Amino acid sequence: MSARLTHVGGPTVLIEIGGWRLLTDPTFDPAGDSYRFGWGTGSRKLAGPALAASEIGPIDAVLLSHDHHDDNLDPAGRALLPAAGTVVTTGAGARRLGGTPCRHGPPLSRPLVGDVIGFGLGWEGQQHGALWISGDTVLYDGVREVAERLRVGTALVHLGGVRFPISGPLHYTMTAAQAVELCGLLQPQTTIPIHYEGWKHFRQHRDAVEREFAAAPQAFRDSVRWLPLGSGVEIEI
């Protein structure tokens, strides 16, 4: 069975499966604006979406890893939510769909970054296992447990190695090296990098990610699939 995936930019992906249309973390603002994330953190959007919100069409559900940072839900994305059939996010939403663990920063960072979740999607007819969306997370024991909880066939991995000047070298999303380590546990058939370009606080862009991936084991390198921005791609799930 295949799914059609369209990478809009950043964390935003349109997932079309058997007549269902799901959208992850809607971000549709144009480039240029600056945003404050709280506690002395913020960023500037460097690239607009490959598709406008008006081009997306009807949405059955929005899978929202968290709603309190504009790089995962900006004003244009928030304006889209009322037209979506369902919005699944933290708390009760995690219990409905099966939210997977996330920690959006180093230990003890929850008061700064708030709650985040990932998503594991399963349906009849999958050949290789669940479609897993990491959400904004660093690599820690909770994310490693995904390998025990799910048989992951396709992994959409939020990268970017996010850092802020106020907290120095600490990361708030995975680096390429962390993704390689995690996928060594998950062993997905397909690994799809997202959330790596378009914002100033993303510190590891595609060229740096690709250099890191080049030194990874062959099985991991063979699994990586880069999605072109704005064009749908059929992925065997």
Phi and psi restraints in degrees (value plus and minus 20) as a CYANA .aco file:
   2 SER   PHI    -137.2   -97.2
   2 SER   PSI     136.3   176.3
   3 ALA   PHI    -143.4  -103.4
   3 ALA   PSI     129.2   169.2
   4 ARG   PHI    -122.5   -82.5
   4 ARG   PSI     100.1   140.1
   5 LEU   PHI    -134.6   -94.6
   5 LEU   PSI     111.7   151.7
   6 THR   PHI    -144.4  -104.4
   6 THR   PSI      95.5   135.5
   7 HIS   PHI    -104.4   -64.4
   7 HIS   PSI      92.3   132.3
   8 VAL   PHI    -102.1   -62.1
   8 VAL   PSI     -49.0    -9.0
   9 GLY   PHI     120.5   160.5
   9 GLY   PSI     131.5   171.5
  10 GLY   PHI      34.2    74.2
  10 GLY   PSI    -146.6  -106.6
  11 PRO   PHI    -112.4   -72.4
  11 PRO   PSI     -14.8    25.2
  12 THR   PHI    -113.4   -73.4
  12 THR   PSI      96.4   136.4
  13 VAL   PHI    -153.8  -113.8
  13 VAL   PSI     113.1   153.1
  14 LEU   PHI    -112.3   -72.3
  14 LEU   PSI     103.7   143.7
  15 ILE   PHI    -134.4   -94.4
  15 ILE   PSI      99.8   139.8
  16 GLU   PHI    -134.9   -94.9
  16 GLU   PSI      98.1   138.1
  17 ILE   PHI    -155.8  -115.8
  17 ILE   PSI      95.9   135.9
  18 GLY   PHI      28.4    68.4
  18 GLY   PSI      22.8    62.8
  19 GLY   PHI      70.6   110.6
  19 GLY   PSI     -31.7     8.3
  20 TRP   PHI    -110.2   -70.2
  20 TRP   PSI     124.1   164.1
  21 ARG   PHI    -146.7  -106.7
  21 ARG   PSI      91.6   131.6
  22 LEU   PHI    -133.7   -93.7
  22 LEU   PSI     125.1   165.1
  23 LEU   PHI    -148.8  -108.8
  23 LEU   PSI     109.3   149.3
  24 THR   PHI    -114.5   -74.5
  24 THR   PSI     123.5   163.5
  25 ASP   PHI       9.0    49.0
  25 ASP   PSI      59.8    99.8
  26 PRO   PHI     -88.4   -48.4
  26 PRO   PSI      99.5   139.5
  27 THR   PHI    -152.7  -112.7
  27 THR   PSI      88.7   128.7
  28 PHE   PHI    -148.4  -108.4
  28 PHE   PSI     -11.3    28.7
  29 ASP   PHI     -86.2   -46.2
  29 ASP   PSI     131.3   171.3
  30 PRO   PHI     -91.4   -51.4
  30 PRO   PSI     148.6   188.6
  31 ALA   PHI     -90.6   -50.6
  31 ALA   PSI     137.4   177.4
  32 GLY   PHI      95.4   135.4
  32 GLY   PSI     -49.6    -9.6
  33 ASP   PHI    -100.1   -60.1
  33 ASP   PSI     134.6   174.6
  34 SER   PHI    -126.9   -86.9
  34 SER   PSI     129.8   169.8
  35 TYR   PHI    -154.9  -114.9
  35 TYR   PSI     126.6   166.6
  36 ARG   PHI    -125.6   -85.6
  36 ARG   PSI     111.5   151.5
  37 PHE   PHI    -121.9   -81.9
  37 PHE   PSI     -24.6    15.4
  38 GLY   PHI      77.7   117.7
  38 GLY   PSI     137.7   177.7
  39 TRP   PHI      35.6    75.6
  39 TRP   PSI      16.6    56.6
  40 GLY   PHI      60.6   100.6
  40 GLY   PSI      -9.3    30.7
  41 THR   PHI    -130.0   -90.0
  41 THR   PSI     135.1   175.1
  42 GLY   PHI    -199.1  -159.1
  42 GLY   PSI    -199.1  -159.1
  43 SER   PHI    -184.0  -144.0
  43 SER   PSI     152.3   192.3
  44 ARG   PHI    -142.1  -102.1
  44 ARG   PSI     117.3   157.3
  45 LYS   PHI    -100.9   -60.9
  45 LYS   PSI     104.2   144.2
  46 LEU   PHI    -118.7   -78.7
  46 LEU   PSI     -39.5     0.5
  47 ALA   PHI    -162.9  -122.9
  47 ALA   PSI     118.2   158.2
  48 GLY   PHI    -101.6   -61.6
  48 GLY   PSI     155.6   195.6
  49 PRO   PHI     -92.1   -52.1
  49 PRO   PSI     132.7   172.7
  50 ALA   PHI     -92.4   -52.4
  50 ALA   PSI     -44.0    -4.0
  51 LEU   PHI    -150.6  -110.6
  51 LEU   PSI     122.5   162.5
  52 ALA   PHI     -96.9   -56.9
  52 ALA   PSI     137.2   177.2
  53 ALA   PHI     -76.8   -36.8
  53 ALA   PSI     -54.3   -14.3
  54 SER   PHI     -88.3   -48.3
  54 SER   PSI     -36.7     3.3
  55 GLU   PHI    -112.6   -72.6
  55 GLU   PSI     -26.2    13.8
  56 ILE   PHI     -96.0   -56.0
  56 ILE   PSI     -55.8   -15.8
  57 GLY   PHI      65.9   105.9
  57 GLY   PSI    -194.3  -154.3
  58 PRO   PHI     -85.4   -45.4
  58 PRO   PSI     124.6   164.6
  59 ILE   PHI    -143.3  -103.3
  59 ILE   PSI     108.9   148.9
  60 ASP   PHI     -98.9   -58.9
  60 ASP   PSI     -56.2   -16.2
  61 ALA   PHI    -176.3  -136.3
  61 ALA   PSI     124.5   164.5
  62 VAL   PHI    -124.4   -84.4
  62 VAL   PSI     107.1   147.1
  63 LEU   PHI    -119.9   -79.9
  63 LEU   PSI      82.4   122.4
  64 LEU   PHI    -130.2   -90.2
  64 LEU   PSI      89.4   129.4
  65 SER   PHI     -84.0   -44.0
  65 SER   PSI     -55.1   -15.1
  66 HIS   PHI    -188.6  -148.6
  66 HIS   PSI     135.4   175.4
  67 ASP   PHI    -131.3   -91.3
  67 ASP   PSI     -15.6    24.4
  68 HIS   PHI    -127.0   -87.0
  68 HIS   PSI     -13.8    26.2
  69 HIS   PHI    -143.9  -103.9
  69 HIS   PSI     110.9   150.9
  70 ASP   PHI     -89.7   -49.7
  70 ASP   PSI     -34.5     5.5
  71 ASP   PHI    -101.2   -61.2
  71 ASP   PSI     -22.3    17.7
  72 ASN   PHI    -138.4   -98.4
  72 ASN   PSI     -42.3    -2.3
  73 LEU   PHI    -171.7  -131.7
  73 LEU   PSI      78.3   118.3
  74 ASP   PHI    -114.1   -74.1
  74 ASP   PSI     155.9   195.9
  75 PRO   PHI     -76.1   -36.1
  75 PRO   PSI     -61.6   -21.6
  76 ALA   PHI     -87.0   -47.0
  76 ALA   PSI     -55.6   -15.6
  77 GLY   PHI     -88.4   -48.4
  77 GLY   PSI     -59.4   -19.4
  78 ARG   PHI     -83.3   -43.3
  78 ARG   PSI     -56.0   -16.0
  79 ALA   PHI     -86.5   -46.5
  79 ALA   PSI     -42.9    -2.9
  80 LEU   PHI     -97.8   -57.8
  80 LEU   PSI     -44.1    -4.1
  81 LEU   PHI     -78.2   -38.2
  81 LEU   PSI     -61.9   -21.9
  82 PRO   PHI     -79.5   -39.5
  82 PRO   PSI     -45.2    -5.2
  83 ALA   PHI    -105.7   -65.7
  83 ALA   PSI     -30.6     9.4
  84 ALA   PHI     -98.7   -58.7
  84 ALA   PSI     127.0   167.0
  85 GLY   PHI     -83.4   -43.4
  85 GLY   PSI     -61.7   -21.7
  86 THR   PHI    -168.2  -128.2
  86 THR   PSI     125.2   165.2
  87 VAL   PHI    -137.3   -97.3
  87 VAL   PSI     100.1   140.1
  88 VAL   PHI    -128.5   -88.5
  88 VAL   PSI     101.7   141.7
  89 THR   PHI    -165.7  -125.7
  89 THR   PSI    -173.4  -133.4
  90 THR   PHI     -85.3   -45.3
  90 THR   PSI     150.1   190.1
  91 GLY   PHI      48.8    88.8
  91 GLY   PSI    -143.8  -103.8
  92 ALA   PHI     -79.0   -39.0
  92 ALA   PSI     -53.7   -13.7
  93 GLY   PHI     -83.0   -43.0
  93 GLY   PSI     -57.6   -17.6
  94 ALA   PHI     -82.4   -42.4
  94 ALA   PSI     -60.4   -20.4
  95 ARG   PHI     -88.1   -48.1
  95 ARG   PSI     -53.2   -13.2
  96 ARG   PHI     -87.9   -47.9
  96 ARG   PSI     -64.6   -24.6
  97 LEU   PHI    -123.0   -83.0
  97 LEU   PSI     -39.1     0.9
  98 GLY   PHI      79.7   119.7
  98 GLY   PSI      40.5    80.5
  99 GLY   PHI     -86.6   -46.6
  99 GLY   PSI     119.0   159.0
 100 THR   PHI    -122.0   -82.0
 100 THR   PSI     137.7   177.7
 101 PRO   PHI     -84.6   -44.6
 101 PRO   PSI     126.0   166.0
 102 CYS   PHI    -162.8  -122.8
 102 CYS   PSI     130.2   170.2
 103 ARG   PHI    -158.1  -118.1
 103 ARG   PSI      92.8   132.8
 104 HIS   PHI    -104.1   -64.1
 104 HIS   PSI      23.8    63.8
 105 GLY   PHI     138.8   178.8
 105 GLY   PSI    -191.0  -151.0
 106 PRO   PHI     -91.3   -51.3
 106 PRO   PSI     152.4   192.4
 107 PRO   PHI     -73.3   -33.3
 107 PRO   PSI     122.2   162.2
 108 LEU   PHI      50.6    90.6
 108 LEU   PSI      -4.3    35.7
 109 SER   PHI    -110.7   -70.7
 109 SER   PSI     -21.8    18.2
 110 ARG   PHI     -76.5   -36.5
 110 ARG   PSI     -61.4   -21.4
 111 PRO   PHI     -78.9   -38.9
 111 PRO   PSI     -47.5    -7.5
 112 LEU   PHI    -102.5   -62.5
 112 LEU   PSI     -66.8   -26.8
 113 VAL   PHI    -118.8   -78.8
 113 VAL   PSI     -39.2     0.8
 114 GLY   PHI      57.9    97.9
 114 GLY   PSI    -195.0  -155.0
 115 ASP   PHI    -102.6   -62.6
 115 ASP   PSI     121.8   161.8
 116 VAL   PHI    -160.2  -120.2
 116 VAL   PSI     137.0   177.0
 117 ILE   PHI    -159.7  -119.7
 117 ILE   PSI     142.2   182.2
 118 GLY   PHI    -131.8   -91.8
 118 GLY   PSI    -197.2  -157.2
 119 PHE   PHI    -158.1  -118.1
 119 PHE   PSI     116.1   156.1
 120 GLY   PHI    -136.1   -96.1
 120 GLY   PSI      97.7   137.7
 121 LEU   PHI    -131.1   -91.1
 121 LEU   PSI     104.3   144.3
 122 GLY   PHI    -150.4  -110.4
 122 GLY   PSI     125.1   165.1
 123 TRP   PHI    -175.2  -135.2
 123 TRP   PSI     142.2   182.2
 124 GLU   PHI     -83.0   -43.0
 124 GLU   PSI     119.8   159.8
 125 GLY   PHI      78.6   118.6
 125 GLY   PSI     -24.1    15.9
 126 GLN   PHI     -86.5   -46.5
 126 GLN   PSI     113.3   153.3
 127 GLN   PHI    -108.1   -68.1
 127 GLN   PSI     -56.3   -16.3
 128 HIS   PHI    -132.7   -92.7
 128 HIS   PSI     -33.2     6.8
 129 GLY   PHI     109.1   149.1
 129 GLY   PSI    -194.7  -154.7
 130 ALA   PHI     -84.7   -44.7
 130 ALA   PSI     133.1   173.1
 131 LEU   PHI    -110.6   -70.6
 131 LEU   PSI      94.1   134.1
 132 TRP   PHI    -130.9   -90.9
 132 TRP   PSI     111.4   151.4
 133 ILE   PHI    -133.3   -93.3
 133 ILE   PSI      96.9   136.9
 134 SER   PHI     -87.0   -47.0
 134 SER   PSI     -52.1   -12.1
 135 GLY   PHI      51.9    91.9
 135 GLY   PSI     155.7   195.7
 136 ASP   PHI     -95.8   -55.8
 136 ASP   PSI      83.5   123.5
 137 THR   PHI    -168.6  -128.6
 137 THR   PSI     134.9   174.9
 138 VAL   PHI    -112.7   -72.7
 138 VAL   PSI     151.8   191.8
 139 LEU   PHI    -102.4   -62.4
 139 LEU   PSI     101.5   141.5
 140 TYR   PHI    -173.8  -133.8
 140 TYR   PSI     158.7   198.7
 141 ASP   PHI     -80.0   -40.0
 141 ASP   PSI     -56.3   -16.3
 142 GLY   PHI     -80.1   -40.1
 142 GLY   PSI     -61.2   -21.2
 143 VAL   PHI     -92.7   -52.7
 143 VAL   PSI     -56.0   -16.0
 144 ARG   PHI     -80.7   -40.7
 144 ARG   PSI     -50.2   -10.2
 145 GLU   PHI     -87.1   -47.1
 145 GLU   PSI     -37.8     2.2
 146 VAL   PHI     -76.7   -36.7
 146 VAL   PSI     -55.8   -15.8
 147 ALA   PHI     -82.8   -42.8
 147 ALA   PSI     -46.5    -6.5
 148 GLU   PHI    -107.7   -67.7
 148 GLU   PSI     -46.0    -6.0
 149 ARG   PHI    -111.5   -71.5
 149 ARG   PSI     -47.4    -7.4
 150 LEU   PHI    -154.0  -114.0
 150 LEU   PSI     126.0   166.0
 151 ARG   PHI    -112.3   -72.3
 151 ARG   PSI      84.3   124.3
 152 VAL   PHI    -109.4   -69.4
 152 VAL   PSI     102.5   142.5
 153 GLY   PHI    -115.7   -75.7
 153 GLY   PSI     -59.3   -19.3
 154 THR   PHI    -151.2  -111.2
 154 THR   PSI     107.9   147.9
 155 ALA   PHI    -137.5   -97.5
 155 ALA   PSI      98.0   138.0
 156 LEU   PHI    -113.9   -73.9
 156 LEU   PSI      90.4   130.4
 157 VAL   PHI    -129.8   -89.8
 157 VAL   PSI     100.5   140.5
 158 HIS   PHI     -96.7   -56.7
 158 HIS   PSI      99.8   139.8
 159 LEU   PHI    -131.5   -91.5
 159 LEU   PSI    -162.5  -122.5
 160 GLY   PHI      80.9   120.9
 160 GLY   PSI     -41.7    -1.7
 161 GLY   PHI      30.2    70.2
 161 GLY   PSI      27.4    67.4
 162 VAL   PHI     -77.0   -37.0
 162 VAL   PSI     112.6   152.6
 163 ARG   PHI    -159.5  -119.5
 163 ARG   PSI     137.4   177.4
 164 PHE   PHI    -149.4  -109.4
 164 PHE   PSI     124.4   164.4
 165 PRO   PHI     -75.6   -35.6
 165 PRO   PSI     -54.5   -14.5
 166 ILE   PHI     -85.5   -45.5
 166 ILE   PSI     -45.0    -5.0
 167 SER   PHI    -137.6   -97.6
 167 SER   PSI      -1.2    38.8
 168 GLY   PHI      38.4    78.4
 168 GLY   PSI    -146.5  -106.5
 169 PRO   PHI    -101.6   -61.6
 169 PRO   PSI     -21.9    18.1
 170 LEU   PHI     -88.1   -48.1
 170 LEU   PSI     119.6   159.6
 171 HIS   PHI    -122.5   -82.5
 171 HIS   PSI     132.6   172.6
 172 TYR   PHI    -143.0  -103.0
 172 TYR   PSI     -24.8    15.2
 173 THR   PHI    -161.4  -121.4
 173 THR   PSI     149.6   189.6
 174 MET   PHI     -87.8   -47.8
 174 MET   PSI     127.8   167.8
 175 THR   PHI    -110.5   -70.5
 175 THR   PSI     150.0   190.0
 176 ALA   PHI     -81.5   -41.5
 176 ALA   PSI     -60.1   -20.1
 177 ALA   PHI     -82.6   -42.6
 177 ALA   PSI     -59.9   -19.9
 178 GLN   PHI     -86.0   -46.0
 178 GLN   PSI     -58.3   -18.3
 179 ALA   PHI     -82.8   -42.8
 179 ALA   PSI     -60.6   -20.6
 180 VAL   PHI     -82.2   -42.2
 180 VAL   PSI     -64.9   -24.9
 181 GLU   PHI     -82.3   -42.3
 181 GLU   PSI     -66.4   -26.4
 182 LEU   PHI     -83.8   -43.8
 182 LEU   PSI     -64.5   -24.5
 183 CYS   PHI     -89.9   -49.9
 183 CYS   PSI     -39.5     0.5
 184 GLY   PHI     -84.6   -44.6
 184 GLY   PSI     -48.1    -8.1
 185 LEU   PHI    -104.8   -64.8
 185 LEU   PSI     -63.3   -23.3
 186 LEU   PHI     -92.3   -52.3
 186 LEU   PSI     -57.2   -17.2
 187 GLN   PHI      31.7    71.7
 187 GLN   PSI      34.7    74.7
 188 PRO   PHI     -90.9   -50.9
 188 PRO   PSI     133.0   173.0
 189 GLN   PHI     -86.3   -46.3
 189 GLN   PSI     -58.1   -18.1
 190 THR   PHI    -154.6  -114.6
 190 THR   PSI     110.2   150.2
 191 THR   PHI    -134.4   -94.4
 191 THR   PSI     102.5   142.5
 192 ILE   PHI    -137.6   -97.6
 192 ILE   PSI      89.9   129.9
 193 PRO   PHI     -93.8   -53.8
 193 PRO   PSI     114.1   154.1
 194 ILE   PHI    -158.0  -118.0
 194 ILE   PSI     155.6   195.6
 195 HIS   PHI      40.0    80.0
 195 HIS   PSI      31.4    71.4
 196 TYR   PHI    -150.5  -110.5
 196 TYR   PSI     -30.2     9.8
 197 GLU   PHI    -163.7  -123.7
 197 GLU   PSI     141.7   181.7
 198 GLY   PHI      88.2   128.2
 198 GLY   PSI     -27.8    12.2
 199 TRP   PHI    -156.2  -116.2
 199 TRP   PSI     128.3   168.3
 200 LYS   PHI     -84.8   -44.8
 200 LYS   PSI     -52.4   -12.4
 201 HIS   PHI    -103.0   -63.0
 201 HIS   PSI     -22.4    17.6
 202 PHE   PHI     -99.0   -59.0
 202 PHE   PSI      96.6   136.6
 203 ARG   PHI    -122.0   -82.0
 203 ARG   PSI     -26.4    13.6
 204 GLN   PHI    -149.3  -109.3
 204 GLN   PSI      77.3   117.3
 205 HIS   PHI    -105.2   -65.2
 205 HIS   PSI    -199.4  -159.4
 206 ARG   PHI     -76.2   -36.2
 206 ARG   PSI     -62.0   -22.0
 207 ASP   PHI     -82.2   -42.2
 207 ASP   PSI     -60.3   -20.3
 208 ALA   PHI     -89.5   -49.5
 208 ALA   PSI     -58.8   -18.8
 209 VAL   PHI     -82.0   -42.0
 209 VAL   PSI     -65.1   -25.1
 210 GLU   PHI     -83.6   -43.6
 210 GLU   PSI     -56.5   -16.5
 211 ARG   PHI     -82.8   -42.8
 211 ARG   PSI     -62.2   -22.2
 212 GLU   PHI     -86.2   -46.2
 212 GLU   PSI     -63.5   -23.5
 213 PHE   PHI     -82.8   -42.8
 213 PHE   PSI     -50.7   -10.7
 214 ALA   PHI     -82.2   -42.2
 214 ALA   PSI     -43.6    -3.6
 215 ALA   PHI    -116.0   -76.0
 215 ALA   PSI     -17.4    22.6
 216 ALA   PHI     -99.4   -59.4
 216 ALA   PSI     144.4   184.4
 217 PRO   PHI     -77.2   -37.2
 217 PRO   PSI     131.8   171.8
 218 GLN   PHI     -78.8   -38.8
 218 GLN   PSI     -58.9   -18.9
 219 ALA   PHI     -80.4   -40.4
 219 ALA   PSI     -59.3   -19.3
 220 PHE   PHI     -87.9   -47.9
 220 PHE   PSI     -66.6   -26.6
 221 ARG   PHI     -78.1   -38.1
 221 ARG   PSI     -58.2   -18.2
 222 ASP   PHI     -88.4   -48.4
 222 ASP   PSI     -42.7    -2.7
 223 SER   PHI    -103.6   -63.6
 223 SER   PSI     -38.1     1.9
 224 VAL   PHI     -94.5   -54.5
 224 VAL   PSI     111.8   151.8
 225 ARG   PHI    -152.4  -112.4
 225 ARG   PSI      92.6   132.6
 226 TRP   PHI    -106.4   -66.4
 226 TRP   PSI     107.6   147.6
 227 LEU   PHI    -109.3   -69.3
 227 LEU   PSI     113.5   153.5
 228 PRO   PHI     -89.0   -49.0
 228 PRO   PSI     122.8   162.8
 229 LEU   PHI     -89.3   -49.3
 229 LEU   PSI     108.0   148.0
 230 GLY   PHI      65.9   105.9
 230 GLY   PSI     -23.2    16.8
 231 SER   PHI    -140.0  -100.0
 231 SER   PSI     111.0   151.0
 232 GLY   PHI     -90.7   -50.7
 232 GLY   PSI     121.4   161.4
 233 VAL   PHI    -149.7  -109.7
 233 VAL   PSI     113.1   153.1
 234 GLU   PHI    -101.3   -61.3
 234 GLU   PSI     106.2   146.2
 235 ILE   PHI    -141.5  -101.5
 235 ILE   PSI     108.7   148.7
 236 GLU   PHI     -93.0   -53.0
 236 GLU   PSI     103.1   143.1
